[in-house]
Amino acid sequence: MSEQQSTDGSAGDADYGAIGTGYSTYRRPDPRIAQALHRALGDARTVVNVGAGAGSYESTAFETTAVEPSRSMREQRPAALPPAIDAAAEQLPFGDGAFDAAMSTFSVHQWSDLEAGLTEMRRVTRGPVVLLTCDPARVRDFWLYEYAPLVLDTEARRYPSIDRITGILGGHATVESVPVPADCTDGFNEAYYARPERLLDPAARQACSAWSFVEPSVREQYTDRLRHALDSGLWDERHGRLRRQSAFDGSLVLVRATP
Ligand SMILES: C[S@@+](CC[C@H](N)C(=O)[O-])C[C@H]1O[C@@H](n2cnc3c(N)ncnc32)[C@H](O)[C@@H]1O
């Protein structure tokens, strides 16, 4: 356990011992996003999932080895999935080229050393390294920025630029924008683009770690602001068309790098 880890073992910038409870209730893998991810993994047989959390987006179609430093997150893995190994991206306990493919979803922005983590993923993987992450250049292009600016400023600061990611991974990289469906089951902030009321639920906000970086009193102010805009009809006046939009092209991207 590194010095940066909390008692829960969290190795990133968020303490999942404090905010991880209930994560798997609000952050259920979305089948349409899963399809895009699994397509990117191609015909791999063995896959390592780094920052695996409660097992979102792991498919039984692959022989998956999960890596997750937070105990709270490991404990939320369903019994049908293999238990996760307690390790961090920056030092993966596997040999060179041990896996056909590697994946990581909503995790790279939390690592203490992105370069070390991605270099490790590349080292242990023969084929594609596939990351589901957010493009920081697009994070603020979302209505939530009007109501909770510091939350999205935090997101934009934490997510590494796509150029930095592809530069570290090297080889040949493709970057694909992933549309967020209106009824997305994975409750990250943009998943609620057409259902703003859901963000009034404190547990839904807690499942998006950026909210935990903002003072509780500021979080309350932001929530009140959104509640008032919804009650007064202002939100619908400005953004109501999104309620009828089947998908949202936001900051979500799939990065796929082959050697
Ligand atoms: C937002 S959660 C995503 C979990 C899961 N991949 C998903 O899509 O639901 C981020 C995960 O990254 C893990 N994490 C943070 N820093 C890490 C590191 N340095 N190495 C590996 N995992 C890390 C956290 O413990 C947490 O489980």
The ligand as an SDF file (V2000), in Angstrom:
LIG
                    3D

 27 29  0  0  0  0  0  0  0  0999 V2000
  -15.2150    6.1190  -11.1020 C   0  0  0  0  0  0  0  0  0  0  0  0
  -14.5730    4.6030  -10.5260 S   0  0  0  0  0  0  0  0  0  0  0  0
  -14.8020    3.5810  -11.9540 C   0  0  0  0  0  0  0  0  0  0  0  0
  -14.9540    2.1300  -11.5990 C   0  0  0  0  0  0  0  0  0  0  0  0
  -15.3250    1.2320  -12.7800 C   0  0  0  0  0  0  0  0  0  0  0  0
  -14.2220    1.1040  -13.7160 N   0  0  0  0  0  0  0  0  0  0  0  0
  -16.5660    1.7470  -13.4480 C   0  0  0  0  0  0  0  0  0  0  0  0
  -16.5500    2.0450  -14.6530 O   0  0  0  0  0  0  0  0  0  0  0  0
  -17.5800    1.8390  -12.7610 O   0  0  0  0  0  0  0  0  0  0  0  0
  -12.8260    4.8510  -10.5420 C   0  0  0  0  0  0  0  0  0  0  0  0
  -12.0720    3.6510  -10.0340 C   0  0  0  0  0  0  0  0  0  0  0  0
  -10.6770    3.8420  -10.2710 O   0  0  0  0  0  0  0  0  0  0  0  0
   -9.9910    3.3180   -9.1450 C   0  0  0  0  0  0  0  0  0  0  0  0
   -8.6330    3.9060   -9.0690 N   0  0  0  0  0  0  0  0  0  0  0  0
   -8.2610    5.1340   -8.6260 C   0  0  0  0  0  0  0  0  0  0  0  0
   -6.9280    5.2810   -8.6760 N   0  0  0  0  0  0  0  0  0  0  0  0
   -6.4320    4.1190   -9.1810 C   0  0  0  0  0  0  0  0  0  0  0  0
   -5.1200    3.6680   -9.4910 C   0  0  0  0  0  0  0  0  0  0  0  0
   -4.0450    4.4250   -9.2760 N   0  0  0  0  0  0  0  0  0  0  0  0
   -4.9830    2.4170   -9.9880 N   0  0  0  0  0  0  0  0  0  0  0  0
   -6.0670    1.6480  -10.2230 C   0  0  0  0  0  0  0  0  0  0  0  0
   -7.3410    2.0200   -9.9480 N   0  0  0  0  0  0  0  0  0  0  0  0
   -7.5220    3.2460   -9.4400 C   0  0  0  0  0  0  0  0  0  0  0  0
  -10.8730    3.7320   -7.9660 C   0  0  0  0  0  0  0  0  0  0  0  0
  -10.5570    2.9860   -6.8020 O   0  0  0  0  0  0  0  0  0  0  0  0
  -12.2530    3.4580   -8.5350 C   0  0  0  0  0  0  0  0  0  0  0  0
  -12.6930    2.1450   -8.2880 O   0  0  0  0  0  0  0  0  0  0  0  0
  1  2  1  0
  2  3  1  0
  2 10  1  0
  3  4  1  0
  4  5  1  0
  5  6  1  0
  5  7  1  0
  7  8  2  0
  7  9  1  0
 10 11  1  0
 11 12  1  0
 11 26  1  0
 12 13  1  0
 13 14  1  0
 13 24  1  0
 14 15  1  0
 14 23  1  0
 15 16  2  0
 16 17  1  0
 17 18  1  0
 17 23  2  0
 18 19  1  0
 18 20  2  0
 20 21  1  0
 21 22  2  0
 22 23  1  0
 24 25  1  0
 24 26  1  0
 26 27  1  0
M  CHG  2   2   1   9  -1
M  END
$$$$
